[in-house]
Amino acid sequence: MTAQNTPEVLSIQLDGSSVVHIGDQIHASLRQAIMDGRLGAGQRLPSGRDLARQLGVARGTIRVAYDRLIAENLVYGAGSAGTRVCARQFTDRSDDESSFAGPLAGFTRPYSSAPQPFQMGVPADDAFPAKLWARMRARAVRADANSYTTYSDPRGEPALRTQIASHLAVSRQMRCHPDQIIVTSGYRQGMMVVLTALCAHGRKAWIEEPGYPLGRRALELFGVALEPILVDAEGLRVSDGIARAPEARLALVTPGQHAPLGVTLSPARRHALLSWATEREAWIIEDDYLGELQLDGRAAQALAAGEGAERVIHVGSFSKTLSPALGLGFVVAPLSLAERFVEVCAALSPAPNRSTQLTLLEFLADGHFLRHLRQMKDLYTERRELALAHVSEFLPGSMAAGLGVIAPLPGLTNDRSFVALAKAQGLAPSALSAWYLDRTHAQHGLLLSVTNLHRDNIDAACTKLANIVAAH
């Protein structure tokens, strides 16, 4: 449908059958009109009420689109004078922008946009408890505004750290003191704190092959020498690591659910890894990737629980279980490193804003988080079965892995080129080969997240993917 009475320069075309959200289509049309100069500096946009009525959408949808344009400094609110285009010149930056993507472009983008079908690393957009979170957030903001104005604890709010410690005792069987916990803005800040505290520069680390590209890149940026160790059905092949790099002092692993293969580290491999770390006085960085969202049975005990835990640094995040937009995570430091971690946080990287922490505190304390996890496990199990049935029709040999499906491609297919074609069609699969450090031995295939696939969009998304497969 088209807005009939809006200025011609807008040309807002909405496709109800598209997998792209209606709000994203409206935002993209407005943004393009501004960037092309069809909406000039100072020009007033239609009121949210009028545009919503003409397009047949909710006013909130228009408000979100306008707010996104304001955040991009493309328009501004002028009070009673409406929303107007900013007085600035825009140039086509597409060539420049591509240079900023660097080696991460294939598996982390798009940023700051609605999740696309098959996109890795994002939870179900339609299942986040938005109304409940908004009420708690409002209370937290008021409480924070009426509180003291001194610096907050750089480790995070004491009450929140206590709640996280209690939650870990139940969900991951970990026994830790709240003072061992550092609240972070997510996995990336957690890794920065860990590598800074360990003075990791110049050390050698085992990494999983294949393994999470963002964690690998974090180690590289800190000047860590990498030794890729193959992963099989039992997880990291610890004996290979000992044979190839016995001098390593770090190991970055995803033992609960391997990223991206979804396997759990076997008890024998777990014991071997902890024994190696104890004997060599090495440190294991446990990335608890999807640890709590184990769809096939109960989640395995964390490496940071039980014997050998004193050599394990546990890095957790609420990005996969709640939302990456919240920017919340945590690190559990061994007792021997707790003071060092506090120094790093106090001097360089304090915990995120207090109101967000207070919101999570209430969410945990009232039992909403455990309830949400149970609901997400049921939802993701259903969506994974649905996706696997669809994808297997045109990519036989596909298999479930964590919250996704791994789909093999024909032997000579370049999965990165395939992913580029899919992205042009509004899809966001990831290339399996991008998760390998040694590209000469990389397997080619597609990583297809199921979290945002449901009965309303899966047919269209899979049809597009099947057409690309058939054509290439």
N, C-alpha and C positions, 0 to 999 in steps of 0.2 A: 504494500500500500504506500501511497505518497501523501505528504502534507499538501493539501490543495490550496490553502490560503496563506501559506508561509511565503516569504520572499523567494523568487525563482532561484536565486543564487544558492539556496540551501540544498535543493534537490535531494531531499531525504527519502531514500527508497528503502523500504523495510521488507525483508523476505522472511515470512513466518516459517518457512520450511527449512531455513538455514540452521546449521548447528551453532552459528554465532549468535550470542545473546542479543535480544532486541536493543537493550541499553548500549551494548558495544557498537551496534550498527549506527545508532543515533549519534553517539560520541564521535565515531569515525567520520560520519558525513559532515558534522559541524566542524570538526578539526580540519578536514580537507578543504572545506570552503574558506576557512581562515588562512590556512597555509598557502592556498592558491591565490589569495587576494580577492576572492569573490565576496567575502565579507571584509569591508575595509575598516581601518582604525576608527574607533569611536562608534561604529555602527551598533545599533541596539538589536539584541536577539529577541525573538518572540518571548512573551511571558511563559513561564512554565505551565500555567493553567491552560493557556491558549494552545500551545504546541502539543500538550498531552491530549487535549480534546480532538485536535485535528488528526493526530496520529493514532488515536484510539488506544493510548497506553496510560499507565498510572502516572500521576504527577511526580511520584517519587522517582520513577525511572528517568524523567527529564531532569530532576534535581540532581541526581547522581551524575548524569552526563555533564551538566553545567559545572558541578563541583570539580569534576576531573579536569575540565578546561581551565578553571580557575587555578587549580593546583599546578597546571602546566604553564601558568602565566600567559595564557592566550586570551582570556577574558577577565573581567573584573566586575564585582558587584558595585553598582552606583546608587544604591538605596532606591528612592522613588523613581530614579531615572532608569531603572532596570539593569540588566546585565549587558555589558558592552565589550566590544573587541578592544584589546589593548593597543595603544599607539606605539607600535614597534614594527620593524621590518623582519620578515621571515625569509630565509633562504633554504634551498633544498640541501639538507645535510646527510642525505642517504649514503653518499660515498664515505663521508667522514665517520658516520655512525658505525658502519660496518667494521671499521678498523678497531673500534673499542670492544667488539665482541670477543676477539681473540680466540683462544682455544676452547673457551667455555660455550661458544654459541650453539653447539650442537646438542646440548643437553640441559641447559639451565634457563633458556629463554622460552617464551616471552615473560618479561617482568611487568609488574604493576598493571595487570590486566586480568580479565576473567579467565578461569581455567579453560583450556581447550580439550577436546576429546583426546584421550590417550596420554595426557600430559603427566609426566612423572613428578613425584615430590609434593603433590598438593592433595589434601583430603577432599572429601565430598563437599562441594560448594553449597549444595542444597540441604545438607544435614547439619550445618553448624547451628547451635542453639542461639541464634542471633538475639531474639527478644529477651531471653533470660540473661544473656551476657550483657546486653545494653542496660537492663535494670541494675545489675550488679555494678557495672561500670559507672553508672550515674551516682550510685551510692559511694563508690570508691573515690570518685572525683570530688564529691562534697566533703568526704572525710579527709582527703588529702589537703583540700583547700583550707579547712579549718584546723589543720594540724600545725606543728612547729615548722619553722622555716630554715632549720639547720640542715647540714648535709646528711643524707641518708646513709645507712650502713652500706659500704661498698660491696659487701657480700650478698646483699639483698635483705629484705625485711625478715627479722628473726622469726616471726610467726609463720611466714610463708616457708622458710627453710625447715621449720619444724613439721609443717604439713607435708612437704616433699619427702622428708625423711620417713615419716609415717607411711606415706604412699609406697615408697620404695620397699619398705619392709614387707608390705602385703604383695605388691605386684612383681617385684624382682628379687624378693627374699634377701634383701641387703640390710645389714645392721650398720648404721652410720649415725654419727652425732650431727645435729644441725650445723655445728660449726665447721664441719667438713664440706658443707654444701655452699657453692657459689652460684648465685642466680645470674644468668646471662641473657643476652638478647637472642639466643638461639645457638645452633650448632657452630656457626662460623666464629662468633665471639668466643664460644667455649674452646674451640681449637686454638684460637689466638692466645688465650689465657694459658692453656696447657703448654703450648710450645714455648711461650715466653718464660714460664716458670721453670721449665726443664732445661732452659738454655740449649735448645735443640740444634742450633747452628753447627754444622760440621759433623753431626752424628750420622750414623747409618740406621735406616729403619726398614723393617719388613713391611710390605704392603700387599694386600690381596690382589691376585690376578685372575679374573678381572676384579676391579675395585672402584669405589666411589671416586669419580674424577675430582670433585671439589676438595675432598680430604687429601687426595694425592697432590693437588696443586698447592694446598696450604703448606704441606711439608716442603715442597720445592721452593716456595717463596721464603721459607725460613732457612734455606740452604742445607736441607737434610738430603743425604745420599740415599737413593731409593733402591731397594732390592725386591723385585716382584716375585711373590711366591704363589704358585698355582693353588687354586681352590677346586676341590672335587666334591663328591656327594657327602663327605664327612666334614667339609669345611677346609680351613687352611691346612696345607700339608706341612706341618711343623718340622718334620724330619728334613724336608727339603730346605727349609730356612736355616736349620742348624748346619746342614752340609754346605750351603752356598754362602751364608753370611753369619758365621758364629760370633763375629765381633759386633754385630748390631746391638744397639742399646735401646731401640724403640720398636714397637710393633703396633700398627694401626689395624684393628680388626673389627668386623661386624659379626660377632659370634651368635647373637640371638637369632637373627635372620640376615643371611648374607646379602649385601647389596652388590649385584642385582639378582643373583641366582636363587635367593630365598632359602638356602640350606642352613641348618643349624649345626654349629660346631659339636662334633661327637664328644661323648665323655672322655674317650681315650685321648683325642686331640686336645681337649680342654686341659686335661691333667698334664700333658706334655708341654703345652704352652706356658702354663703357670710354673711348672718345674724349671723350664728354661729361664724364665724371667727371674725366678728366685736365685738360681745358681749363678747367673750372669749379672745379677743386679741390674737388670734391664727393666724398662717400663712398658706396660701394655696400655695402650689407649683404646678403651672399649667404646666404640661408637654404637650406642644402643639403637641402631636403625630398626624401626618397627618392632622393637623388642616386645612391647605390650600388645601389639596388634597381630598376634600369632593366630591365624585363622584355622590352623590344623592342630587342635589340642591346646594345652596350656603352655604359656610362654616358658622357655627354659630359664633356669636360675642364671642371674647375671654372673659374669666372671668376677665382678667386684663383691661377690658374696662367698663366704666360707673361706676355706684354706687357700692361701696364696693371694688373697685380696689386697694385701699390703703392697703389692707391686702393680696394682691396676688403678688407672684413672678412668672414671666412668663419665662419659659425656652423653647427656640426654637432651631432649628437645620436645616442646609441645607443638612443633610445626606440623607433624604428620598426624598427631592425635586430635588436635584442635584446629589450629590455623597458623600458617607461617606469617600471616599479617599481624598477629599478636606480638611477635618478636620476643618469645620467652623460651628459655631453656635453662639448663643447670649443669654444673660439673660437681662430681663428688671426688674430693681429693683424699688420698691416703693420709693417715694421721701424720706421717713423717714429713709431708709436703704442705700441710694445711697453712702454716704460717707464711710460707713462700707464696702460696696462691693469694692469700690476703694482701700481701705486699703488692703483688702485681695488680690486683683489683683496685686497691686504694690509690696507687700511683698512676695507673694507666687506663684501667678499664672497669669502672664501677658498674654496678647493676643498673638495669633500665629503669624507666620512670616508675615512681612509687604507686601511682594510681592503677597502673596495669597489674602490678604485683598484688595490690589489695584485692583487685577483681578476681584474680586467680586464687588467692587465699580463700575467699568465700566460696568459690566454685569447688575447690577441693574439700574444704571443711564440711560443706553441706551434702557431700556425697554425689554431686552432679557429675564429677569427672568419671568415676567408676561406672556410673549408669550410662554415660555417653560412650565409654569404651565398649560396653556390652552391646549397645545398639549399633555401633559402627562395625563390630565384628560380624553381626548378623547381616547388615547391609552389604558389606564388602564381600562376604561369602556369596550372597545372591548375585551381586554384580559380576564377580569373577566367573562364576559358572555360566552366566549369560554371555559374557564376553568370549569365554573360551569356546562355547558352542558356535558362536557366530564366526570367529576368526578361523577356527579349524576348518570351516567349509572352503576357504580359499587359500589358507596357509597350513596345510596338514603338517602334523608334528609339533604344533604349538603346545606349550605346557604352562601350567600355573606356577607362579613364583612370587611369593609374598603377596602384595596388593596389585599384582600385575600378571601379564601374560608375556612369555618369551616366544616370539614367533620366528622360526628360521626362515631365511631367504635362500633362493637358489644359489648354488656354489659360487658363481662368479659375480653375484650382485654386489654392488657397492652400497652398503646400507646407509652411508652418509648422504650420498646423492639421492637415495630413495627418500630419506627423511626430509631433505630440502624440497622435493616434489610434494610430499605430504603437507608440509607447512604452508605451501602456496595454496593448498586446498582447505586451509583452516583446521588442520589436524596437527597434533603435537607428539608424535611418537619419538622415541630416542633410539639412537644407533648403538647396538651392543658393542661394536668395535671401539667406540669412544671410551669404553670402560677398561680398556687394556692399555698398559704402558708399553708393552712390546707389541707393536702393531703388526709385525711380520707373522705373529702367531695368533692374531686376534680372530675370533669367530665373528661372523657377520649375521646380523639378525635385527629384529625390532623388539624394543621394550615398550609394552603397551600397558599403561596404568588403567585400572578399571574403576578408580574411585569416582570419576565423574561421568561414567557411562550408565545410562538408565533406559528404560523402555521408550522414552520419548525421543531419544537422540541416537541410540545405538544403531538402528537400521541405516540411517543416513550416513553416520560416521563410517560404518563398516562397508557400506556400498562404495563410498569414495575410496577407501583404502583398497578394496578389492579391485576397483577399476585401475588404480595405479599399478597394482600387482600384475593385472592382466596386460597392461600396456608396456610393462618393463620386465 
